[in-house]
């Protein structure tokens, strides 16, 4: 399984970006898909997830600003990021958890998001 992220870049504070994660197989084959991020010198943290039934979860720091969604026809998960803040600067990683918990999750290569003040 391959996960390929796109959509990162440099944006000013208050701006928006949309990240996309294209999977090499159907997104319905995963229990959940989501986004993590890792800022320099910090641990990787969960940002948002969406289940196969489209139930969503957001970390408190992005609630009301970020929206996760999926397009099963395109095998793609999106993260719409609005009202970006400098503290959102990080490498964002796509994550997919298989239906069977016995298998490890899959990770994308990451895409850099930089928010300038």
RAPEKA-V870612 format. One record per residue. N is the residue number from 1. RES is the residue in three letters. SS is DSSP state (helix for helix, strand for strand, loop for the rest). OMEGA is omega in whole degrees, 0 to 359 (* if undefined). Layout:
# RAPEKA-V870612
n=N res=RES ss=SS omega=OMEGA
n=N res=RES ss=SS omega=OMEGA
This chain:
# RAPEKA-V870612
n=1 res=UNK ss=loop omega=176
n=2 res=UNK ss=loop omega=175
n=3 res=UNK ss=strand omega=183
n=4 res=UNK ss=strand omega=180
n=5 res=UNK ss=strand omega=174
n=6 res=UNK ss=strand omega=174
n=7 res=UNK ss=loop omega=178
n=8 res=UNK ss=loop omega=178
n=9 res=UNK ss=strand omega=180
n=10 res=UNK ss=strand omega=181
n=11 res=UNK ss=strand omega=177
n=12 res=UNK ss=strand omega=177
n=13 res=UNK ss=loop omega=183
n=14 res=UNK ss=loop omega=182
n=15 res=UNK ss=loop omega=184
n=16 res=UNK ss=loop omega=172
n=17 res=UNK ss=strand omega=173
n=18 res=UNK ss=strand omega=176
n=19 res=UNK ss=strand omega=177
n=20 res=UNK ss=strand omega=177
n=21 res=UNK ss=strand omega=180
n=22 res=UNK ss=strand omega=180
n=23 res=UNK ss=strand omega=182
n=24 res=UNK ss=loop omega=174
n=25 res=UNK ss=loop omega=186
n=26 res=UNK ss=loop omega=178
n=27 res=UNK ss=helix omega=178
n=28 res=UNK ss=helix omega=178
n=29 res=UNK ss=helix omega=180
n=30 res=UNK ss=strand omega=177
n=31 res=UNK ss=strand omega=175
n=32 res=UNK ss=strand omega=169
n=33 res=UNK ss=strand omega=182
n=34 res=UNK ss=strand omega=182
n=35 res=UNK ss=strand omega=171
n=36 res=UNK ss=strand omega=174
n=37 res=UNK ss=strand omega=179
n=38 res=UNK ss=strand omega=177
n=39 res=UNK ss=loop omega=181
n=40 res=UNK ss=loop omega=178
n=41 res=UNK ss=loop omega=182
n=42 res=UNK ss=loop omega=178
n=43 res=UNK ss=loop omega=176
n=44 res=UNK ss=loop omega=181
n=45 res=UNK ss=strand omega=177
n=46 res=UNK ss=strand omega=179
n=47 res=UNK ss=strand omega=183
n=48 res=UNK ss=strand omega=175
n=49 res=UNK ss=strand omega=174
n=50 res=UNK ss=strand omega=182
n=51 res=UNK ss=strand omega=177
n=52 res=UNK ss=loop omega=176
n=53 res=UNK ss=loop omega=177
n=54 res=UNK ss=loop omega=171
n=55 res=UNK ss=loop omega=185
n=56 res=UNK ss=strand omega=175
n=57 res=UNK ss=strand omega=177
n=58 res=UNK ss=strand omega=170
n=59 res=UNK ss=loop omega=187
n=60 res=UNK ss=helix omega=186
n=61 res=UNK ss=helix omega=181
n=62 res=UNK ss=helix omega=181
n=63 res=UNK ss=loop omega=181
n=64 res=UNK ss=loop omega=180
n=65 res=UNK ss=loop omega=182
n=66 res=UNK ss=strand omega=176
n=67 res=UNK ss=strand omega=176
n=68 res=UNK ss=strand omega=180
n=69 res=UNK ss=strand omega=180
n=70 res=UNK ss=strand omega=174
n=71 res=UNK ss=strand omega=185
n=72 res=UNK ss=helix omega=179
n=73 res=UNK ss=helix omega=180
n=74 res=UNK ss=helix omega=182
n=75 res=UNK ss=loop omega=186
n=76 res=UNK ss=strand omega=173
n=77 res=UNK ss=strand omega=183
n=78 res=UNK ss=strand omega=171
n=79 res=UNK ss=strand omega=176
n=80 res=UNK ss=strand omega=183
n=81 res=UNK ss=strand omega=179
n=82 res=UNK ss=loop omega=178
n=83 res=UNK ss=loop omega=184
n=84 res=UNK ss=loop omega=181
n=85 res=UNK ss=loop omega=177
n=86 res=UNK ss=helix omega=180
n=87 res=UNK ss=helix omega=173
n=88 res=UNK ss=helix omega=180
n=89 res=UNK ss=loop omega=183
n=90 res=UNK ss=strand omega=166
n=91 res=UNK ss=strand omega=182
n=92 res=UNK ss=strand omega=183
n=93 res=UNK ss=strand omega=172
n=94 res=UNK ss=strand omega=185
n=95 res=UNK ss=strand omega=178
n=96 res=UNK ss=strand omega=179
n=97 res=UNK ss=strand omega=180
n=98 res=UNK ss=strand omega=177
n=99 res=UNK ss=loop omega=180
n=100 res=UNK ss=loop omega=181
n=101 res=UNK ss=loop omega=180
n=102 res=UNK ss=loop omega=181
n=103 res=UNK ss=loop omega=180
n=104 res=UNK ss=loop omega=178
n=105 res=UNK ss=loop omega=177
n=106 res=UNK ss=strand omega=181
n=107 res=UNK ss=strand omega=170
n=108 res=UNK ss=loop omega=184
n=109 res=UNK ss=loop omega=178
n=110 res=UNK ss=loop omega=176
n=111 res=UNK ss=strand omega=185
n=112 res=UNK ss=strand omega=172
n=113 res=UNK ss=strand omega=180
n=114 res=UNK ss=strand omega=180
n=115 res=UNK ss=strand omega=182
n=116 res=UNK ss=strand omega=182
n=117 res=UNK ss=loop omega=*
